[in-house]
Amino acid sequence: MPSFHVFRNRKLPDMGFLGAIARHFDALVGPGLMLLYPLYASMRAIESPSTLDDQQWLTYWVLYSLITLFELSFWRFLRWFPVWPYMKLLFCLWLVLPIFNGAAYIYENFVRKYVKIGSLVSSEYPEGQRKILQMMTLDARKSVERYIEKYGSDAFERVVKAAEREAKKR
C-alpha cells in the first residue's frame, strides 16, 4: 500500500517528542481505532441476539472498504494533502465510536433509501402477502414475519383484510 505520509520526509522544524507524536498521531492511533476496535465490536455483534449492532458494523466495514479503495485509487493525489490521514481518522472515529454510531447513521439516512430490499422477501409466502411485505420497511417486515411465524399465515391474512376494511371506511 502506498505511503500517505510523504510529507513526513520534508524538513520540518524540530518540535521534540510532542511534535513527533503529533506528526505520527494517525499512524499510532489509526490501526487500533480503524481495525482493532471494529474487529472486536464485530465479533461481539455476531454473538449478540440484536441485529442493530450487526447493521452498525457491517455498514462500517463497507464504508471502510470504500475509503480504502478510494485511497488506493487516488494515492498519488492524496499524498499532496498532508491532512488526509487526519481527515480519514476523524471520519472513522465518527463511524466507530458508540456515542456517534456514524455507520448506522449513514445506513439509516442514505443507504436504506437507495437500496431496494423488496426482492429479499421469501418465496414461501403467497403472492399477495409477498407484495404487501415488499412495500414495508425492513423493520416492519421483520415484525410481520415474526407475527406470521407465531400466529400463522391465516392470521396475517385476517389482519390485512381488517386493515383494508378500515381503509375503505375512511
Disulfide bonds with the S-S distance in Angstrom:
none
